[in-house]
Amino acid sequence: MTQRFLPYGRQALDEQDVEAVAEVLRGDWLTTGPAVDAFETAFAAACGAEHAIACSNGTTALHLALAALNVGPGDVCIVPAVTFVATANAARYCGADVVFADVDPETGLMTPDTLEVALEIARLRGPVRAVLPVHLAGQCEDVARLAQLAATADAVLVEDACHAVGTRHAGDPVGSCRHSVSACFSFHPVKTIAAGEGGAVTTNDAVMAERLRRLRSHGIERDPARMQRQAGEPWWHEMVELGWNYRLSDIQAALALSQLKRLEYFTARRRELAARYDAVFEALAPKIQPLARTPDCEPCLHLYPVRIDFAGAGVSRTEVMEGLREVGIGSQVHYIPVPDQPYYLDLYGRQELPGAQHYYERTLSLPLFVGMADEDPLRVADALVAVLDGQGAGPRP
Ligand SMILES: *Cc1c(COP(=O)(O)O)cnc(C)c1O
């Protein structure tokens, strides 16, 4: 019997989403227009932030956030070693250098301790402008403490919250920017809310919000009140700095807004599925361990990574992934430590980051998405145990 293939993640679209996009297509605006405005208002409210600036994807959100801080050549940004490459690349787009912080081997997160070490190294390289904590899998560390430490180097926090829509920390929604200058989000289909491609930056700073909007659209100013020349000519606009076209279209914004309306359900469903996995793995510990959890965090998990001592189990991660695939289960590894990527090796050489190495060697992301059935976590766990026990996960009699 073949079962439906379970990818490690996928979007959850319904007819309302389809209708929302179709409505934009029947209207007058395709590019940035009323749907983007509506999405920004709703997203800021969902995050508890004053402003949300929508943009083309999570990578451009990170680039805009650093550019709006005037991060430039000679500056240093601190990025955890375990993240998607885009977090570090954003600093490089600005010409800044990256110092990689090690991570907790059991959560994959940069911690106050690993940040302190990174700050010492970074201070020797140049002025530290931004620290970018990554809320890996949807969990976060003590952001207040990270912000305090960053402040000792006159640096600010820019959160890479691409995994963490729907997560709360110490009661605050991620994106509220209580301790950071901005938080960056992605609406790539594998993330919790899908826009096709899309991103957003949230902030409570009105000046920064204006700057982000201007940088998102070529650095062009259209508000007469802020122009240098009061021309009174209807076509007049001023390009006051070098920006980009990082806009979100109304087509994408309509989808994002429609998805956002179901964020509460998405969060509840992800929590429910994660709890089902947790319960199964609790019974199996210590062979397969769920991600270690951080205090004060109520995550909306974007991924469900488990920790497995593959070497101890005598089976390679490749064999496990292939064994799972044979029975229709997708899995993935998040992430190869960024400093080990050839581009960063060429730039900075090999670095000793034992926490990142330990985390990387043991992690495997199992399927987690809203459309999974209640019994899927058990099916995945059973298959994983079978593969680890060397029985193959083949169909049982
Ligand atoms: C997805 C992701 C990004 C980039 O988002 P895109 O929308 O794909 O550009 C950045 N950081 C992290 C941690 C991500 O997972």
The ligand as a Gaussian input file, in Angstrom:
#p B3LYP/6-31G(d) Opt

LIG

0 1
 C       13.491000      31.617000       4.437000
 C       14.503000      32.320000       5.244000
 C       15.090000      33.524000       4.837000
 C       14.873000      34.131000       3.485000
 O       13.569000      34.241000       3.111000
 P       13.177000      34.241000       1.557000
 O       11.770000      34.727000       1.590000
 O       13.305000      32.844000       1.062000
 O       14.090000      35.190000       0.871000
 C       15.968000      34.140000       5.705000
 N       16.274000      33.604000       6.898000
 C       15.747000      32.443000       7.310000
 C       16.108000      31.911000       8.655000
 C       14.867000      31.761000       6.487000
 O       14.376000      30.576000       6.863000

